[in-house]
Amino acid sequence: MKWRTIGAIVSKDLSLYFRNRFIALITVLGTVAFLIVYFVMPSTTPVTDVGLYAPVVPSAFVEEASENIDFVMVDSEAVLREAVTQSDYIAGIVLPADIMEKFDKGEKPDVKIYFSPETTEESREIISLFIKGLAYRQTGQIASFNEKEIVLGTDLLGQDIPLRERMRPLFAVMLLMIEMFGLANLITVEVERGTVQGLLVTPMRVRELFAAKGITGIILSFVPAALFMALVGGMNNQPLVILTAMLLGAVMVTGISFLVAALSKDFMSILGWVFVVLIIMAVPAVGIMMPGTITGWAKVIPSYYLVLPVHQAAHYGSGWGDVWKYMLALAGFDLAFISLGIIALRRKFQ
């Protein structure tokens, strides 16, 4: 492997990349735009609904009792449990059918409160106090019920995650994927102009050409995404885990760029393929941003194994022991995409 030759090609590719004003513009503006969107988004979590299942609804629960908590009636306790598990509600309250009878007799009814896995301790206390306040309004007695708190799923106590912080994985993935367009366009233009064929008649070997293109793609995709995460505080927790995941993501993007370049004939076809891939790859990140919007089928999308470790490491401090399986799966996708991309480009070069 002639590393001096590879270095020269990488230097040439980076120079050509930024000579294309359109590509350079979307690279710089893309990073700046995501930073602007991130910092103008609310830094606090929005108001979240509370599910309520009650065969008999006490009068204190009928009208809206707070500006910050809205009750949403559900048809059954099973439906309520599922909705809370999927984080549709921050909590779910189950009132027994005989609640009014027990109130009238001065007895304490059993009230269940289901919590979402991501509900914080502070939010749990607020909701518990809120329910006690409603019970006091109903009976005139303090702590007039027996409370049973149940956390559904994995208990992820910690900070409430504002929407803009939930969107960091989405922004990072989009920045990684956007650079796919630049590398695919660079390769396609070189094929059309005969530059690649000219390089291959020199002493340089094919593997050195692919190594140079791969390094170029990794640099172009990894650097903007890593810079974004650093500027928005996305690497305050487990930075090595996050950087490793993003580096593996950059390798995957490079492999996809090879495939797009092999399938494309001109600028418009590249744009079409990149647009389709961007939509597909953004799905797992949207699922992180809005829990409950997607189900297990998202695990078939390769970017799931990039977004999840970044999200868990950044927000919950998950270490290598928690995310290694996702990293391993991501490395497998890297190998598959790089191999398929090289095979496809070899045929196109011929």
N, C-alpha and C positions, 0 to 999 in steps of 0.2 A: 504494500500500500504506500503510494507516494504522497505523503502528507503535504509536501510543499506544493504539489500540483493541486491537491484538494483545496488547500488554503487559497491559492490563486483563483480557483473557480468560485469559491465562496465569496471572495472579495469582489469578483466581477459581478456575480449575481446580486449581491447587496447594492452595488453601485447602479446596476440596471434597474433594480426594483425601485429605488428612490428617484431615478430619472423619470420614471413614469409618473407624471404629476397627479393623475387620477388615483393611482394606487397609493402613492405617498400621502395624498390628501385624506383618503378614507382611513388610512392607518392612524394618522395623527388625530384627525377629527373624531374618529371612532373612540379613541382612548379619552380624549377631552370630553366628548359628549356623554360617555358613560359616567365620567367623574362628576360632571355637572348634574346629571339626572340623579346620581346617588346622593349628592349633598343637598339638593333641593327637596328630596323626599322627606316625609315626616320621620323624626327620630324616635317617636314613641309608638307603641302598639295601638291599633284601633280598638274601639269598643267591640266587645264580643258578646254574642247572645248566650243565654242560658236556657237549656232545654228543660221542659217541665212535663212530667207525666203525673196526672192527678185525676182519678175517677171522680173525686169530689174536690172542687176548688174552693178553699176558704175565701171569704170576701176580701181579706187583706191582699190576696194574691191576684184578684180579678183585674184591678186597675194597675197601670204602670206605677211602680212605687219608687223608681229611681231613674235619673237621667242617664245613668251609666250602665244599667243592667236591664235588658229586655227579655221577658219570658217568651219562649216559643213552645206552644203546646204540641205534644207528639202523641201518637196513638197507642203506644205500648211501651213497657219498660225495655223490651228487647230492641225496639227501634231506637230508643234513647241511648242505650248502651252502645249500639253500633255507631250512632252519630257522634257520640263523645269520643269513641275510639278513633274515628276518622278525623277528629279535631274540628268537626262542624260547629260544635259548641265548646266553650271553655269549661263548662260543667253541666251536669244534668241532675235534676232533683226529682225524686220519686216520693210522692205523698201517699200514705195508705188510704184505703177506701173508708176506713172508720175514723178518720182524723177528727171530724167534727164531733162525733160521739165521745171520743176520748177527751177532747177539749171541754165539752160540756160537763163531763164527769170529773174534770180536774186531773185526768191522767195524762201521761206523756206518751204521745204516739211515736212510733219509730219512723224516722225520716232518713232516706238514703241520699247521699250526694256523691255522684260519680264525677271524677275529674279526668280531664284530658292528660295524656302523658307529658305534655309540655306546659301544663299549668304550674305556675310558680307557687312557692309556699305563701308568699304575700297575697297572691290572688285567691288562694284557697281560704286564707283567714278572712279576707274581705267578703267573700261569698258566704262563708259560714256566719259571720256577724250580720250580714244583710238578711239572711234567712231567719236568724234569731230575732232581728228587729221586726220582721213581718209577723212572726209568731207572737211577739209581745203586743203588737198592735191588735192582733186577733183576740188574745186572751187576757191581756193586761198583766201577764206573769213573765218573769225573766226565765230563760232556758226552759220553756214549756214543752220540749220534745227531746227524744233520745236520738242523737245524731250519729250516723254511721258513714264515714268517709271511705270511698273506694277509688283507687287509682287504676284506670284501665290501661293495659299495655305496659311498656317500659316507662318507669318513672324518671323523667328527665328534668329534675329540679334544677333551677338555675335562673338566669335572667330571662324576662320576657324579650323576645327577639323582635325588634322593630322591622317593618316591612322592608326598609331599605337595606337592612343587614341580611334579611332573608334573600334579597335579590343579588347579593354579592356573588354567589356561585353562578347565577344566570349571566351576570355581566362578564365574569371571568371566562365562562365557556364561550360566550358570544365573541369576546375579543380573540380567544384562541381560534375560533372557527372562521372569523372574518379573514384572518391571514391566509386561510386556505385558498381564497380567491386570488391573492397576489402570487403565490407560488405556482398555482395551476396556470395562471395567465403567462407567467414568465416562461414556463416550460413549453406551453403551446406556441408562443411567439418564436421561441428558439427553434422549434421543430419546423414551423412554417418558413422561417428564413434560412433554414439549413445549417444553423449554427451547431446544433447537436451532431449532425452528420459530419460537419467539419472537425469537431472535437474528437470524434471517434476514429478519424483516420490518422490522428497523431499517436504518439506512443502511449498516451493515456488509455487506461483500461476502463471497461464499462463499469466495474464496481467502484472505481474512483469517481466516475461521473455521478453515480447514484449516491455515493457517500457525501459528495459536495452538495448535491441538491438536498439531501436529507438534513445536513447541518444547517444549510440556509433556511429551510423550512422551520426547523426547530427554533432557531434564533428569532425569526420573524414572528412566530406565534407565541413563544414562551415569554419573551421580554416585555411586550405590552401588557399581557395578562398579569405577570408577576409585578410589574410596576404599578398597575391599578390596585392590586390587592395590598401592596405595601402602603400606598397613599391613603387608602380608606381604612387602614387598621385591620385588614383581614388576616394578617399574619402575627397578631399579638399572641395567639395560642398555637403551639405546635407548628412553628414556621417550617421546620424541615419536612414534616409530613405533608404540609400543603405544597411546598415547592416541589417535592418529589412527585406528588399526584399531578401537578400542573406540567411538570416535565414529561411525564408519561403521556399526558393529554396532548402535549405538543408533538410528540412522536406519532400519536394516532392521527392527528390533524395532517401531519406531513404525508402519512400513508394514504389518507383520503384524498389529499391534493394530487398525488400521483395518479390515483384512479380517475379523478375528475379530468386531469390533463389528458389521460389516455382516451377518455370518452368524448372529449370536446374537440371541435374543429375551429371555433372562433370565439370571440369575446362574448357574444350573446349566449352561446351554448354553455360556456363556463358559468355565466351569471345564472342561468337556469338551474344547472346542477347544484351550484353552491346554495342557491335559495332553498331548494328542496332539502338538502342536507342540514342547513341551519335550522329549519323548522323542526325536523326530526330530532336533532341533537339537543334542541332547547327544551324538549318535553320534560325530561327528568328534573331540570332546573326549575321549571314552572311548578312541578309537583312539590319541590322543597319550598318554594315561595308561597304557595297556597296549599297547605296540607289538606288531603282528602280529595283533591281534584283528579288524581290518577291512582291506579291500583298496581298490583304486582306485574302487570304486563310491561310496565316501563323498564323492568329489569333486562329485557331483551335489547334495549337501546344501549350501545356502548358507553355513551356519555353518562349514564347512570352511575357507572363505576368510577367516574371522575368527580361528579358533583357530590355524591354522598360522602366520600372521605374528606373533601374540602369543607363541606357543611359541618360535619361532625367534629372535625379538628378545630375549625374556627370558632364554632359556637359552644361546643361542649368539652373542648380540650381532649378529644379522643386521641390516643396514642397509637403506636404501631400495632400493639396487640389487638386493638379494636378494628383497625382498618386494613390489616394486611391481606385479607381475603379479597377485598375490593381492588387493592393494588395489583394483586396477582392476576385477577381477571382482566384488569386494564392492560397489564403487560401482555397478556394473551391476545387481546384485541390489537395491540400495537404490532405484534409479530404478524398477525393475520393480514392487517391492512398494508403494512410495509411490503410483505411478500407478494400479495395480490397486485399492489401498485407497481412494483418492479417488473413483475411478469407482464402486466398490461402495457407498460411503457416500452419494454423491450420489443414487443410486437409492433408498437407504433413507430419506433425508431427504425425498424427494418423496412 
